[in-house]
Amino acid sequence: MEGISVNELAVGIVKKMIHDKEELGIDVSVLGNGATVIDAGAGAKGGIRAGVYFAKVCLGGLCDISLGMNGRLNVYVFVDHPKIACMASQFAGWSISVEKYFAMGSGPARALSLVEKKLYDDIGYKDEFDKAVIALETRKIPDEKVSDFIAEKCGIAPENLYVLVAPTASIVGSIQISARVVETGVHKLHELGFDLDKIISGFGTAPIAPVAENDLEAIGKTNDCVLYGGVTRYFVDCEDVDVENIIEKVPSCSSKDYGMPFLEIFEKYDRDFYEIDPNLFSPAEIYINNIRTGSNFHSGKVNEEVLKKSL
């Protein structure tokens, strides 16, 4: 694992995006400090292919992502090294606040900054590379102060920083959030104390939310796609009892807040994410195949009723 650099892999994808910017419907600009900003949905329209690239960047390139129709438009995510791809890279765990600017940061740059010290201590990974890529879910393009802050935390020069931006209510936003379905399950397994080194590979699918009128509505629809429509499958290598002890606690239906569209839950708690039961943030359904014993486990189910109401 020490030989895997999520930033190095992601930079390769970003350079492809920059080269194909017109075809992808994205805008590329260079700030005064040399940092490169890729607008994939704030001012730019973005598009389906841009959404796939954006999601691949968030996963540090350790994935394959495809789209397909199954009644709804769905994303299909295949991840190797899920501990690193999902937790060290894709997880939106970096709260970036500079003066009046705020955004949640995800992507490979987190593994350079190590701002989330406890998480990186737990998973035992840090990246070493002279360039960084961060993804921000926001409508506001970061300025030099923000990019200087991110670059400093990553220990790199600002001109070696790439910042991807897309709001929730955008084509790219809808795709990249549904593409977090595998990560959502890995994060829940981590919270339940499962050893992430035991997860060999992961696969997930989730419907892609239609683009909402505004970001608040989009928060509801995109979350519902994972919480009520996300299905994951993991290949693990462990003792069966390690899975038996937690399998029923993994899916979103294990939460006391389960059963309503996410926007209704959000409003119920006065739009305070931290008041929502953390057990809700999980895929709807999970399958686990233990390659050591050949045993198979399953819990949860897709909730079509809530999906229809939400989408």
Summary of the structure (lengths in Angstrom):
residues: 311
radius of gyration: 18.4
end to end distance: 39.7
largest distance: 56.7
contacts: 1144
relative contact order: 0.13
helix: 41%
strand: 23%
